[in-house]
């Protein structure tokens, strides 16, 4: 009974190690006969070293959101809303067409501002994604180097 429990425990530990490493895009296998307990210990120590050397912790890294793609049309949408508000205000003042024209102009400007803000947000997201990719790359290099030094092969 005990050998079965030990075997199942070993298999579960190896599966946990493999899933952790594959989640980070890395898979290591022992090349010097290391057992599951040793591999778990080495993996934990190398993860700590890789975080220290790279300054990047994949366990804390958040997946960067994909930049939102806009179909455009913020100016047109702003102009339409502005024209509607302007027409209503102009009707109260006696000339709906002048109010609609003024509202459309103001709405176009507001729509353009919204578009520029959206572009800035997309640029910031792209920069964050680049930084995360660079951090992950540095972490992977440090992790691979550490595990290879301890007698593991990278798959």
N, CA, C and O atoms as a GROMACS GRO file, in nm:
protein
  620
    1UNK      N    1   0.082  -0.120   0.000
    1UNK     CA    2   0.000   0.000   0.000
    1UNK      C    3   0.086   0.126   0.000
    1UNK      O    4   0.056   0.221  -0.072
    2UNK      N    5   0.194   0.128   0.081
    2UNK     CA    6   0.281   0.245   0.089
    2UNK      C    7   0.349   0.275  -0.043
    2UNK      O    8   0.360   0.393  -0.079
    3UNK      N    9   0.396   0.175  -0.119
    3UNK     CA   10   0.458   0.207  -0.248
    3UNK      C   11   0.360   0.275  -0.344
    3UNK      O   12   0.400   0.361  -0.423
    4UNK      N   13   0.234   0.237  -0.338
    4UNK     CA   14   0.135   0.299  -0.426
    4UNK      C   15   0.114   0.445  -0.387
    4UNK      O   16   0.105   0.532  -0.474
    5UNK      N   17   0.105   0.472  -0.258
    5UNK     CA   18   0.087   0.609  -0.210
    5UNK      C   19   0.208   0.694  -0.249
    5UNK      O   20   0.192   0.807  -0.294
    6UNK      N   21   0.328   0.639  -0.233
    6UNK     CA   22   0.450   0.710  -0.270
    6UNK      C   23   0.451   0.739  -0.421
    6UNK      O   24   0.486   0.849  -0.464
    7UNK      N   25   0.413   0.639  -0.500
    7UNK     CA   26   0.412   0.656  -0.645
    7UNK      C   27   0.312   0.762  -0.686
    7UNK      O   28   0.342   0.847  -0.770
    8UNK      N   29   0.193   0.758  -0.628
    8UNK     CA   30   0.092   0.859  -0.661
    8UNK      C   31   0.136   0.998  -0.618
    8UNK      O   32   0.117   1.096  -0.691
    9UNK      N   33   0.197   1.008  -0.501
    9UNK     CA   34   0.246   1.136  -0.453
    9UNK      C   35   0.354   1.190  -0.548
    9UNK      O   36   0.354   1.308  -0.580
   10UNK      N   37   0.443   1.104  -0.590
   10UNK     CA   38   0.550   1.144  -0.683
   10UNK      C   39   0.492   1.192  -0.816
   10UNK      O   40   0.536   1.293  -0.870
   11UNK      N   41   0.396   1.119  -0.867
   11UNK     CA   42   0.334   1.157  -0.994
   11UNK      C   43   0.265   1.292  -0.981
   11UNK      O   44   0.278   1.376  -1.070
   12UNK      N   45   0.192   1.313  -0.874
   12UNK     CA   46   0.122   1.441  -0.853
   12UNK      C   47   0.221   1.557  -0.840
   12UNK      O   48   0.197   1.666  -0.892
   13UNK      N   49   0.332   1.533  -0.770
   13UNK     CA   50   0.432   1.639  -0.756
   13UNK      C   51   0.493   1.673  -0.890
   13UNK      O   52   0.512   1.790  -0.923
   14UNK      N   53   0.524   1.571  -0.969
   14UNK     CA   54   0.581   1.596  -1.101
   14UNK      C   55   0.483   1.669  -1.192
   14UNK      O   56   0.522   1.756  -1.269
   15UNK      N   57   0.356   1.635  -1.182
   15UNK     CA   58   0.255   1.704  -1.262
   15UNK      C   59   0.245   1.850  -1.220
   15UNK      O   60   0.231   1.938  -1.305
   16UNK      N   61   0.252   1.876  -1.091
   16UNK     CA   62   0.247   2.015  -1.042
   16UNK      C   63   0.367   2.093  -1.091
   16UNK      O   64   0.353   2.208  -1.134
   17UNK      N   65   0.484   2.033  -1.086
   17UNK     CA   66   0.606   2.099  -1.133
   17UNK      C   67   0.595   2.126  -1.283
   17UNK      O   68   0.624   2.236  -1.329
   18UNK      N   69   0.553   2.026  -1.357
   18UNK     CA   70   0.544   2.041  -1.502
   18UNK      C   71   0.443   2.149  -1.539
   18UNK      O   72   0.469   2.229  -1.629
   19UNK      N   73   0.330   2.153  -1.471
   19UNK     CA   74   0.230   2.255  -1.504
   19UNK      C   75   0.280   2.394  -1.469
   19UNK      O   76   0.252   2.489  -1.542
   20UNK      N   77   0.353   2.407  -1.358
   20UNK     CA   78   0.409   2.538  -1.322
   20UNK      C   79   0.508   2.584  -1.427
   20UNK      O   80   0.503   2.698  -1.471
   21UNK      N   81   0.598   2.497  -1.466
   21UNK     CA   82   0.700   2.535  -1.561
   21UNK      C   83   0.641   2.558  -1.700
   21UNK      O   84   0.686   2.649  -1.770
   22UNK      N   85   0.543   2.479  -1.741
   22UNK     CA   86   0.484   2.500  -1.872
   22UNK      C   87   0.404   2.628  -1.876
   22UNK      O   88   0.393   2.691  -1.981
   23UNK      N   89   0.347   2.668  -1.763
   23UNK     CA   90   0.273   2.793  -1.759
   23UNK      C   91   0.366   2.910  -1.788
   23UNK      O   92   0.321   3.014  -1.838
   24UNK      N   93   0.493   2.895  -1.758
   24UNK     CA   94   0.590   3.000  -1.784
   24UNK      C   95   0.662   2.974  -1.916
   24UNK      O   96   0.755   3.047  -1.951
   25UNK      N   97   0.622   2.872  -1.988
   25UNK     CA   98   0.683   2.841  -2.116
   25UNK      C   99   0.810   2.759  -2.106
   25UNK      O  100   0.881   2.744  -2.205
   26UNK      N  101   0.840   2.707  -1.989
   26UNK     CA  102   0.962   2.629  -1.969
   26UNK      C  103   0.928   2.491  -1.916
   26UNK      O  104   0.837   2.476  -1.835
   27UNK      N  105   1.000   2.391  -1.964
   27UNK     CA  106   0.984   2.256  -1.912
   27UNK      C  107   1.124   2.199  -1.890
   27UNK      O  108   1.209   2.205  -1.979
   28UNK      N  109   1.147   2.144  -1.771
   28UNK     CA  110   1.277   2.086  -1.736
   28UNK      C  111   1.260   1.940  -1.701
   28UNK      O  112   1.159   1.899  -1.643
   29UNK      N  113   1.361   1.862  -1.736
   29UNK     CA  114   1.358   1.722  -1.696
   29UNK      C  115   1.494   1.686  -1.636
   29UNK      O  116   1.597   1.735  -1.681
   30UNK      N  117   1.492   1.602  -1.532
   30UNK     CA  118   1.618   1.565  -1.467
   30UNK      C  119   1.709   1.488  -1.562
   30UNK      O  120   1.663   1.401  -1.637
   31UNK      N  121   1.837   1.521  -1.560
   31UNK     CA  122   1.932   1.447  -1.644
   31UNK      C  123   2.037   1.376  -1.559
   31UNK      O  124   2.121   1.304  -1.612
   32UNK      N  125   2.031   1.396  -1.428
   32UNK     CA  126   2.128   1.332  -1.339
   32UNK      C  127   2.059   1.248  -1.232
   32UNK      O  128   2.112   1.230  -1.123
   33UNK      N  129   1.939   1.198  -1.265
   33UNK     CA  130   1.869   1.109  -1.173
   33UNK      C  131   1.806   1.177  -1.052
   33UNK      O  132   1.782   1.111  -0.951
   34UNK      N  133   1.778   1.306  -1.061
   34UNK     CA  134   1.716   1.375  -0.948
   34UNK      C  135   1.574   1.319  -0.926
   34UNK      O  136   1.501   1.290  -1.020
   35UNK      N  137   1.538   1.306  -0.798
   35UNK     CA  138   1.402   1.259  -0.768
   35UNK      C  139   1.307   1.379  -0.764
   35UNK      O  140   1.349   1.493  -0.779
   36UNK      N  141   1.178   1.350  -0.746
   36UNK     CA  142   1.075   1.455  -0.749
   36UNK      C  143   1.097   1.558  -0.639
   36UNK      O  144   1.079   1.678  -0.662
   37UNK      N  145   1.135   1.512  -0.521
   37UNK     CA  146   1.157   1.606  -0.409
   37UNK      C  147   1.273   1.700  -0.440
   37UNK      O  148   1.266   1.820  -0.412
   38UNK      N  149   1.380   1.646  -0.498
   38UNK     CA  150   1.495   1.730  -0.533
   38UNK      C  151   1.457   1.829  -0.643
   38UNK      O  152   1.499   1.945  -0.641
   39UNK      N  153   1.379   1.782  -0.740
   39UNK     CA  154   1.338   1.870  -0.849
   39UNK      C  155   1.250   1.984  -0.797
   39UNK      O  156   1.263   2.099  -0.841
   40UNK      N  157   1.161   1.952  -0.705
   40UNK     CA  158   1.077   2.056  -0.645
   40UNK      C  159   1.162   2.159  -0.573
   40UNK      O  160   1.140   2.279  -0.587
   41UNK      N  161   1.260   2.111  -0.495
   41UNK     CA  162   1.350   2.201  -0.422
   41UNK      C  163   1.429   2.288  -0.519
   41UNK      O  164   1.436   2.409  -0.502
   42UNK      N  165   1.488   2.226  -0.620
   42UNK     CA  166   1.568   2.300  -0.718
   42UNK      C  167   1.483   2.403  -0.794
   42UNK      O  168   1.527   2.515  -0.818
   43UNK      N  169   1.364   2.363  -0.831
   43UNK     CA  170   1.275   2.454  -0.903
   43UNK      C  171   1.243   2.577  -0.818
   43UNK      O  172   1.249   2.690  -0.866
   44UNK      N  173   1.208   2.554  -0.692
   44UNK     CA  174   1.177   2.667  -0.603
   44UNK      C  175   1.295   2.760  -0.584
   44UNK      O  176   1.281   2.882  -0.588
   45UNK      N  177   1.412   2.702  -0.564
   45UNK     CA  178   1.532   2.784  -0.545
   45UNK      C  179   1.566   2.860  -0.672
   45UNK      O  180   1.602   2.978  -0.665
   46UNK      N  181   1.557   2.796  -0.786
   46UNK     CA  182   1.588   2.863  -0.912
   46UNK      C  183   1.486   2.971  -0.946
   46UNK      O  184   1.520   3.075  -1.003
   47UNK      N  185   1.359   2.948  -0.910
   47UNK     CA  186   1.259   3.052  -0.931
   47UNK      C  187   1.294   3.177  -0.850
   47UNK      O  188   1.284   3.288  -0.900
   48UNK      N  189   1.334   3.158  -0.725
   48UNK     CA  190   1.371   3.272  -0.641
   48UNK      C  191   1.493   3.344  -0.698
   48UNK      O  192   1.498   3.467  -0.699
   49UNK      N  193   1.590   3.269  -0.745
   49UNK     CA  194   1.710   3.329  -0.805
   49UNK      C  195   1.674   3.404  -0.932
   49UNK      O  196   1.723   3.515  -0.955
   50UNK      N  197   1.589   3.346  -1.016
   50UNK     CA  198   1.550   3.409  -1.142
   50UNK      C  199   1.475   3.540  -1.118
   50UNK      O  200   1.494   3.638  -1.190
   51UNK      N  201   1.389   3.541  -1.015
   51UNK     CA  202   1.317   3.665  -0.981
   51UNK      C  203   1.416   3.771  -0.935
   51UNK      O  204   1.406   3.887  -0.975
   52UNK      N  205   1.510   3.731  -0.852
   52UNK     CA  206   1.610   3.826  -0.801
   52UNK      C  207   1.696   3.881  -0.914
   52UNK      O  208   1.721   4.002  -0.920
   53UNK      N  209   1.742   3.796  -1.004
   53UNK     CA  210   1.830   3.839  -1.112
   53UNK      C  211   1.759   3.922  -1.218
   53UNK      O  212   1.814   4.018  -1.271
   54UNK      N  213   1.635   3.884  -1.249
   54UNK     CA  214   1.563   3.951  -1.358
   54UNK      C  215   1.478   4.069  -1.310
   54UNK      O  216   1.446   4.158  -1.388
   55UNK      N  217   1.443   4.068  -1.182
   55UNK     CA  218   1.353   4.172  -1.132
   55UNK      C  219   1.210   4.151  -1.177
   55UNK      O  220   1.127   4.241  -1.165
   56UNK      N  221   1.179   4.034  -1.229
   56UNK     CA  222   1.046   4.003  -1.281
   56UNK      C  223   0.994   3.878  -1.213
   56UNK      O  224   1.064   3.777  -1.207
   57UNK      N  225   0.872   3.884  -1.161
   57UNK     CA  226   0.810   3.770  -1.095
   57UNK      C  227   0.686   3.731  -1.174
   57UNK      O  228   0.584   3.799  -1.166
   58UNK      N  229   0.692   3.620  -1.249
   58UNK     CA  230   0.576   3.581  -1.330
   58UNK      C  231   0.454   3.546  -1.245
   58UNK      O  232   0.341   3.553  -1.295
   59UNK      N  233   0.474   3.510  -1.120
   59UNK     CA  234   0.359   3.480  -1.034
   59UNK      C  235   0.281   3.607  -1.001
   59UNK      O  236   0.161   3.600  -0.973
   60UNK      N  237   0.347   3.721  -1.004
   60UNK     CA  238   0.280   3.848  -0.971
   60UNK      C  239   0.246   3.928  -1.096
   60UNK      O  240   0.169   4.024  -1.090
   61UNK      N  241   0.302   3.888  -1.208
   61UNK     CA  242   0.277   3.964  -1.331
   61UNK      C  243   0.132   3.944  -1.374
   61UNK      O  244   0.078   3.834  -1.372
   62UNK      N  245   0.073   4.053  -1.413
   62UNK     CA  246  -0.064   4.046  -1.463
   62UNK      C  247  -0.060   4.044  -1.614
   62UNK      O  248   0.021   4.112  -1.677
   63UNK      N  249  -0.147   3.963  -1.669
   63UNK     CA  250  -0.154   3.959  -1.814
   63UNK      C  251  -0.201   4.094  -1.864
   63UNK      O  252  -0.304   4.146  -1.822
   64UNK      N  253  -0.124   4.150  -1.953
   64UNK     CA  254  -0.160   4.281  -2.007
   64UNK      C  255  -0.283   4.264  -2.096
   64UNK      O  256  -0.292   4.172  -2.177
   65UNK      N  257  -0.374   4.356  -2.080
   65UNK     CA  258  -0.496   4.352  -2.160
   65UNK      C  259  -0.463   4.388  -2.304
   65UNK      O  260  -0.376   4.470  -2.331
   66UNK      N  261  -0.534   4.326  -2.395
   66UNK     CA  262  -0.515   4.358  -2.535
   66UNK      C  263  -0.566   4.499  -2.560
   66UNK      O  264  -0.672   4.536  -2.509
   67UNK      N  265  -0.493   4.578  -2.638
   67UNK     CA  266  -0.541   4.712  -2.667
   67UNK      C  267  -0.677   4.705  -2.735
   67UNK      O  268  -0.702   4.620  -2.820
   68UNK      N  269  -0.763   4.796  -2.696
   68UNK     CA  270  -0.896   4.799  -2.755
   68UNK      C  271  -0.885   4.860  -2.893
   68UNK      O  272  -0.826   4.966  -2.911
   69UNK      N  273  -0.944   4.793  -2.989
   69UNK     CA  274  -0.944   4.844  -3.124
   69UNK      C  275  -1.070   4.927  -3.144
   69UNK      O  276  -1.181   4.883  -3.112
   70UNK      N  277  -1.051   5.043  -3.196
   70UNK     CA  278  -1.164   5.131  -3.218
   70UNK      C  279  -1.194   5.135  -3.366
   70UNK      O  280  -1.104   5.138  -3.450
   71UNK      N  281  -1.318   5.134  -3.396
   71UNK     CA  282  -1.358   5.146  -3.535
   71UNK      C  283  -1.354   5.289  -3.582
   71UNK      O  284  -1.385   5.316  -3.698
   72UNK      N  285  -1.317   5.381  -3.496
   72UNK     CA  286  -1.313   5.522  -3.532
   72UNK      C  287  -1.452   5.581  -3.519
   72UNK      O  288  -1.541   5.523  -3.458
   73UNK      N  289  -1.468   5.698  -3.577
   73UNK     CA  290  -1.599   5.761  -3.577
   73UNK      C  291  -1.630   5.845  -3.455
   73UNK      O  292  -1.744   5.887  -3.436
   74UNK      N  293  -1.529   5.869  -3.370
   74UNK     CA  294  -1.556   5.949  -3.250
   74UNK      C  295  -1.599   6.091  -3.287
   74UNK      O  296  -1.685   6.148  -3.221
   75UNK      N  297  -1.539   6.147  -3.392
   75UNK     CA  298  -1.574   6.283  -3.433
   75UNK      C  299  -1.716   6.288  -3.488
   75UNK      O  300  -1.792   6.379  -3.457
   76UNK      N  301  -1.750   6.189  -3.570
   76UNK     CA  302  -1.884   6.185  -3.627
   76UNK      C  303  -1.987   6.166  -3.517
   76UNK      O  304  -2.091   6.232  -3.515
   77UNK      N  305  -1.957   6.076  -3.425
   77UNK     CA  306  -2.048   6.052  -3.313
   77UNK      C  307  -2.063   6.177  -3.229
   77UNK      O  308  -2.173   6.214  -3.189
   78UNK      N  309  -1.951   6.244  -3.202
   78UNK     CA  310  -1.955   6.368  -3.124
   78UNK      C  311  -2.034   6.476  -3.196
   78UNK      O  312  -2.110   6.549  -3.133
   79UNK      N  313  -2.016   6.486  -3.328
   79UNK     CA  314  -2.089   6.586  -3.406
   79UNK      C  315  -2.239   6.560  -3.401
   79UNK      O  316  -2.318   6.653  -3.387
   80UNK      N  317  -2.277   6.434  -3.413
   80UNK     CA  318  -2.420   6.399  -3.410
   80UNK      C  319  -2.481   6.432  -3.274
   80UNK      O  320  -2.590   6.489  -3.267
   81UNK      N  321  -2.410   6.396  -3.168
   81UNK     CA  322  -2.463   6.426  -3.034
   81UNK      C  323  -2.469   6.577  -3.012
   81UNK      O  324  -2.567   6.630  -2.959
   82UNK      N  325  -2.363   6.646  -3.055
   82UNK     CA  326  -2.359   6.791  -3.039
   82UNK      C  327  -2.469   6.860  -3.118
   82UNK      O  328  -2.530   6.956  -3.070
   83UNK      N  329  -2.494   6.812  -3.239
   83UNK     CA  330  -2.600   6.871  -3.322
   83UNK      C  331  -2.736   6.852  -3.257
   83UNK      O  332  -2.820   6.943  -3.260
   84UNK      N  333  -2.758   6.735  -3.200
   84UNK     CA  334  -2.887   6.710  -3.135
   84UNK      C  335  -2.906   6.802  -3.015
   84UNK      O  336  -3.013   6.860  -2.998
   85UNK      N  337  -2.804   6.814  -2.933
   85UNK     CA  338  -2.813   6.902  -2.816
   85UNK      C  339  -2.826   7.047  -2.862
   85UNK      O  340  -2.905   7.124  -2.807
   86UNK      N  341  -2.745   7.084  -2.963
   86UNK     CA  342  -2.750   7.222  -3.013
   86UNK      C  343  -2.884   7.257  -3.074
   86UNK      O  344  -2.932   7.368  -3.058
   87UNK      N  345  -2.944   7.162  -3.145
   87UNK     CA  346  -3.075   7.188  -3.206
   87UNK      C  347  -3.180   7.209  -3.098
   87UNK      O  348  -3.266   7.296  -3.110
   88UNK      N  349  -3.172   7.128  -2.994
   88UNK     CA  350  -3.269   7.144  -2.885
   88UNK      C  351  -3.251   7.280  -2.816
   88UNK      O  352  -3.348   7.349  -2.787
   89UNK      N  353  -3.125   7.316  -2.792
   89UNK     CA  354  -3.098   7.444  -2.728
   89UNK      C  355  -3.136   7.559  -2.821
   89UNK      O  356  -3.190   7.660  -2.776
   90UNK      N  357  -3.106   7.543  -2.951
   90UNK     CA  358  -3.140   7.648  -3.048
   90UNK      C  359  -3.290   7.666  -3.063
   90UNK      O  360  -3.337   7.777  -3.084
   91UNK      N  361  -3.364   7.556  -3.053
   91UNK     CA  362  -3.509   7.565  -3.064
   91UNK      C  363  -3.566   7.648  -2.951
   91UNK      O  364  -3.662   7.723  -2.970
   92UNK      N  365  -3.507   7.636  -2.834
   92UNK     CA  366  -3.552   7.717  -2.720
   92UNK      C  367  -3.522   7.864  -2.748
   92UNK      O  368  -3.602   7.952  -2.714
   93UNK      N  369  -3.406   7.890  -2.809
   93UNK     CA  370  -3.366   8.028  -2.839
   93UNK      C  371  -3.427   8.082  -2.966
   93UNK      O  372  -3.415   8.202  -2.993
   94UNK      N  373  -3.493   8.000  -3.045
   94UNK     CA  374  -3.560   8.049  -3.164
   94UNK      C  375  -3.496   8.008  -3.296
   94UNK      O  376  -3.558   8.029  -3.400
   95UNK      N  377  -3.374   7.952  -3.298
   95UNK     CA  378  -3.311   7.913  -3.425
   95UNK      C  379  -3.241   7.778  -3.407
   95UNK      O  380  -3.125   7.772  -3.368
   96UNK      N  381  -3.314   7.674  -3.437
   96UNK     CA  382  -3.263   7.538  -3.418
   96UNK      C  383  -3.145   7.507  -3.509
   96UNK      O  384  -3.055   7.434  -3.470
   97UNK      N  385  -3.144   7.563  -3.633
   97UNK     CA  386  -3.036   7.531  -3.726
   97UNK      C  387  -2.902   7.588  -3.680
   97UNK      O  388  -2.799   7.521  -3.693
   98UNK      N  389  -2.902   7.710  -3.627
   98UNK     CA  390  -2.778   7.768  -3.576
   98UNK      C  391  -2.728   7.689  -3.454
   98UNK      O  392  -2.609   7.665  -3.439
   99UNK      N  393  -2.820   7.649  -3.369
   99UNK     CA  394  -2.784   7.570  -3.251
   99UNK      C  395  -2.728   7.435  -3.291
   99UNK      O  396  -2.632   7.387  -3.230
  100UNK      N  397  -2.786   7.373  -3.393
  100UNK     CA  398  -2.738   7.242  -3.439
  100UNK      C  399  -2.597   7.255  -3.498
  100UNK      O  400  -2.511   7.170  -3.474
  101UNK      N  401  -2.574   7.361  -3.577
  101UNK     CA  402  -2.442   7.381  -3.637
  101UNK      C  403  -2.336   7.403  -3.530
  101UNK      O  404  -2.228   7.344  -3.537
  102UNK      N  405  -2.366   7.486  -3.431
  102UNK     CA  406  -2.270   7.511  -3.322
  102UNK      C  407  -2.246   7.384  -3.242
  102UNK      O  408  -2.133   7.353  -3.205
  103UNK      N  409  -2.353   7.311  -3.214
  103UNK     CA  410  -2.340   7.186  -3.139
  103UNK      C  411  -2.258   7.082  -3.214
  103UNK      O  412  -2.181   7.008  -3.154
  104UNK      N  413  -2.275   7.077  -3.347
  104UNK     CA  414  -2.199   6.982  -3.428
  104UNK      C  415  -2.050   7.014  -3.423
  104UNK      O  416  -1.968   6.924  -3.412
  105UNK      N  417  -2.016   7.142  -3.431
  105UNK     CA  418  -1.875   7.182  -3.423
  105UNK      C  419  -1.816   7.143  -3.288
  105UNK      O  420  -1.707   7.087  -3.281
  106UNK      N  421  -1.887   7.173  -3.183
  106UNK     CA  422  -1.838   7.140  -3.048
  106UNK      C  423  -1.826   6.989  -3.031
  106UNK      O  424  -1.731   6.940  -2.969
  107UNK      N  425  -1.922   6.916  -3.084
  107UNK     CA  426  -1.919   6.770  -3.074
  107UNK      C  427  -1.804   6.709  -3.151
  107UNK      O  428  -1.746   6.610  -3.108
  108UNK      N  429  -1.770   6.768  -3.266
  108UNK     CA  430  -1.657   6.719  -3.345
  108UNK      C  431  -1.527   6.736  -3.267
  108UNK      O  432  -1.443   6.645  -3.266
  109UNK      N  433  -1.510   6.850  -3.203
  109UNK     CA  434  -1.390   6.874  -3.122
  109UNK      C  435  -1.383   6.775  -3.006
  109UNK      O  436  -1.278   6.717  -2.979
  110UNK      N  437  -1.496   6.755  -2.939
  110UNK     CA  438  -1.498   6.661  -2.826
  110UNK      C  439  -1.468   6.519  -2.873
  110UNK      O  440  -1.398   6.445  -2.804
  111UNK      N  441  -1.520   6.481  -2.989
  111UNK     CA  442  -1.493   6.348  -3.042
  111UNK      C  443  -1.346   6.329  -3.077
  111UNK      O  444  -1.289   6.221  -3.056
  112UNK      N  445  -1.283   6.434  -3.129
  112UNK     CA  446  -1.140   6.429  -3.160
  112UNK      C  447  -1.056   6.413  -3.034
  112UNK      O  448  -0.957   6.340  -3.034
  113UNK      N  449  -1.095   6.480  -2.927
  113UNK     CA  450  -1.024   6.467  -2.799
  113UNK      C  451  -1.035   6.324  -2.747
  113UNK      O  452  -0.938   6.268  -2.696
  114UNK      N  453  -1.153   6.268  -2.759
  114UNK     CA  454  -1.175   6.130  -2.712
  114UNK      C  455  -1.086   6.034  -2.790
  114UNK      O  456  -1.030   5.940  -2.733
  115UNK      N  457  -1.073   6.055  -2.920
  115UNK     CA  458  -0.990   5.968  -3.004
  115UNK      C  459  -0.843   5.978  -2.962
  115UNK      O  460  -0.775   5.876  -2.954
  116UNK      N  461  -0.793   6.101  -2.936
  116UNK     CA  462  -0.654   6.118  -2.895
  116UNK      C  463  -0.627   6.052  -2.760
  116UNK      O  464  -0.522   5.991  -2.740
  117UNK      N  465  -0.722   6.062  -2.668
  117UNK     CA  466  -0.707   5.996  -2.538
  117UNK      C  467  -0.701   5.845  -2.555
  117UNK      O  468  -0.623   5.777  -2.488
  118UNK      N  469  -0.781   5.794  -2.642
  118UNK     CA  470  -0.782   5.649  -2.667
  118UNK      C  471  -0.648   5.604  -2.725
  118UNK      O  472  -0.596   5.500  -2.687
  119UNK      N  473  -0.593   5.682  -2.817
  119UNK     CA  474  -0.462   5.647  -2.876
  119UNK      C  475  -0.353   5.647  -2.770
  119UNK      O  476  -0.267   5.558  -2.770
  120UNK      N  477  -0.355   5.744  -2.678
  120UNK     CA  478  -0.255   5.748  -2.570
  120UNK      C  479  -0.267   5.623  -2.483
  120UNK      O  480  -0.167   5.564  -2.444
  121UNK      N  481  -0.389   5.584  -2.452
  121UNK     CA  482  -0.411   5.463  -2.371
  121UNK      C  483  -0.360   5.338  -2.441
  121UNK      O  484  -0.302   5.251  -2.376
  122UNK      N  485  -0.380   5.329  -2.572
  122UNK     CA  486  -0.331   5.214  -2.646
  122UNK      C  487  -0.179   5.211  -2.649
  122UNK      O  488  -0.119   5.104  -2.640
  123UNK      N  489  -0.118   5.328  -2.661
  123UNK     CA  490   0.029   5.335  -2.662
  123UNK      C  491   0.085   5.290  -2.527
  123UNK      O  492   0.185   5.218  -2.523
  124UNK      N  493   0.022   5.333  -2.418
  124UNK     CA  494   0.067   5.292  -2.285
  124UNK      C  495   0.053   5.141  -2.266
  124UNK      O  496   0.141   5.078  -2.207
  125UNK      N  497  -0.056   5.084  -2.314
  125UNK     CA  498  -0.075   4.939  -2.303
  125UNK      C  499   0.031   4.864  -2.381
  125UNK      O  500   0.082   4.762  -2.335
  126UNK      N  501   0.065   4.914  -2.499
  126UNK     CA  502   0.168   4.848  -2.580
  126UNK      C  503   0.303   4.853  -2.509
  126UNK      O  504   0.379   4.756  -2.513
  127UNK      N  505   0.334   4.965  -2.444
  127UNK     CA  506   0.459   4.978  -2.371
  127UNK      C  507   0.462   4.881  -2.252
  127UNK      O  508   0.566   4.820  -2.224
  128UNK      N  509   0.350   4.867  -2.183
  128UNK     CA  510   0.342   4.774  -2.070
  128UNK      C  511   0.360   4.630  -2.117
  128UNK      O  512   0.426   4.550  -2.050
  129UNK      N  513   0.303   4.596  -2.231
  129UNK     CA  514   0.317   4.461  -2.285
  129UNK      C  515   0.462   4.432  -2.323
  129UNK      O  516   0.512   4.322  -2.301
  130UNK      N  517   0.528   4.531  -2.381
  130UNK     CA  518   0.668   4.514  -2.419
  130UNK      C  519   0.754   4.494  -2.295
  130UNK      O  520   0.841   4.407  -2.293
  131UNK      N  521   0.730   4.573  -2.191
  131UNK     CA  522   0.807   4.560  -2.068
  131UNK      C  523   0.784   4.423  -2.003
  131UNK      O  524   0.878   4.361  -1.953
  132UNK      N  525   0.660   4.376  -2.004
  132UNK     CA  526   0.630   4.244  -1.947
  132UNK      C  527   0.700   4.133  -2.027
  132UNK      O  528   0.753   4.039  -1.968
  133UNK      N  529   0.700   4.145  -2.158
  133UNK     CA  530   0.766   4.044  -2.241
  133UNK      C  531   0.917   4.043  -2.215
  133UNK      O  532   0.978   3.936  -2.210
  134UNK      N  533   0.976   4.160  -2.200
  134UNK     CA  534   1.120   4.167  -2.171
  134UNK      C  535   1.151   4.109  -2.034
  134UNK      O  536   1.251   4.039  -2.017
  135UNK      N  537   1.065   4.138  -1.936
  135UNK     CA  538   1.084   4.083  -1.802
  135UNK      C  539   1.073   3.932  -1.802
  135UNK      O  540   1.153   3.864  -1.738
  136UNK      N  541   0.975   3.879  -1.873
  136UNK     CA  542   0.957   3.734  -1.883
  136UNK      C  543   1.077   3.670  -1.950
  136UNK      O  544   1.121   3.562  -1.909
  137UNK      N  545   1.130   3.734  -2.052
  137UNK     CA  546   1.247   3.681  -2.122
  137UNK      C  547   1.368   3.674  -2.029
  137UNK      O  548   1.439   3.573  -2.027
  138UNK      N  549   1.392   3.780  -1.953
  138UNK     CA  550   1.503   3.780  -1.858
  138UNK      C  551   1.486   3.673  -1.751
  138UNK      O  552   1.582   3.606  -1.714
  139UNK      N  553   1.364   3.657  -1.702
  139UNK     CA  554   1.333   3.555  -1.603
  139UNK      C  555   1.360   3.416  -1.661
  139UNK      O  556   1.423   3.333  -1.596
  140UNK      N  557   1.313   3.391  -1.783
  140UNK     CA  558   1.331   3.260  -1.847
  140UNK      C  559   1.479   3.227  -1.864
  140UNK      O  560   1.519   3.113  -1.842
  141UNK      N  561   1.559   3.326  -1.903
  141UNK     CA  562   1.703   3.302  -1.920
  141UNK      C  563   1.768   3.266  -1.786
  141UNK      O  564   1.847   3.172  -1.778
  142UNK      N  565   1.734   3.341  -1.682
  142UNK     CA  566   1.792   3.314  -1.550
  142UNK      C  567   1.746   3.178  -1.498
  142UNK      O  568   1.826   3.104  -1.440
  143UNK      N  569   1.620   3.145  -1.516
  143UNK     CA  570   1.566   3.017  -1.470
  143UNK      C  571   1.633   2.901  -1.544
  143UNK      O  572   1.672   2.802  -1.483
  144UNK      N  573   1.645   2.914  -1.674
  144UNK     CA  574   1.708   2.810  -1.756
  144UNK      C  575   1.853   2.789  -1.714
  144UNK      O  576   1.898   2.675  -1.699
  145UNK      N  577   1.925   2.898  -1.696
  145UNK     CA  578   2.066   2.889  -1.657
  145UNK      C  579   2.081   2.818  -1.523
  145UNK      O  580   2.167   2.732  -1.507
  146UNK      N  581   1.997   2.854  -1.428
  146UNK     CA  582   2.004   2.794  -1.295
  146UNK      C  583   1.972   2.644  -1.299
  146UNK      O  584   2.043   2.563  -1.241
  147UNK      N  585   1.865   2.609  -1.369
  147UNK     CA  586   1.825   2.468  -1.374
  147UNK      C  587   1.928   2.383  -1.450
  147UNK      O  588   1.953   2.268  -1.413
  148UNK      N  589   1.986   2.438  -1.555
  148UNK     CA  590   2.089   2.364  -1.628
  148UNK      C  591   2.212   2.343  -1.540
  148UNK      O  592   2.274   2.237  -1.545
  149UNK      N  593   2.246   2.443  -1.461
  149UNK     CA  594   2.362   2.430  -1.371
  149UNK      C  595   2.339   2.322  -1.266
  149UNK      O  596   2.434   2.266  -1.213
  150UNK      N  597   2.212   2.291  -1.237
  150UNK     CA  598   2.179   2.190  -1.138
  150UNK      C  599   2.153   2.054  -1.202
  150UNK      O  600   2.114   1.959  -1.133
  151UNK      N  601   2.175   2.044  -1.332
  151UNK     CA  602   2.166   1.913  -1.398
  151UNK      C  603   2.031   1.881  -1.458
  151UNK      O  604   1.991   1.765  -1.459
  152UNK      N  605   1.960   1.980  -1.508
  152UNK     CA  606   1.831   1.958  -1.573
  152UNK      C  607   1.841   1.996  -1.719
  152UNK      O  608   1.917   2.085  -1.757
  153UNK      N  609   1.764   1.928  -1.800
  153UNK     CA  610   1.759   1.959  -1.943
  153UNK      C  611   1.634   2.041  -1.970
  153UNK      O  612   1.528   2.017  -1.911
  154UNK      N  613   1.647   2.137  -2.059
  154UNK     CA  614   1.532   2.219  -2.100
  154UNK      C  615   1.464   2.150  -2.216
  154UNK      O  616   1.530   2.108  -2.311
  155UNK      N  617   1.333   2.139  -2.207
  155UNK     CA  618   1.257   2.080  -2.318
  155UNK      C  619   1.190   2.190  -2.397
  155UNK      O  620   1.120   2.162  -2.494
   0.00000   0.00000   0.00000
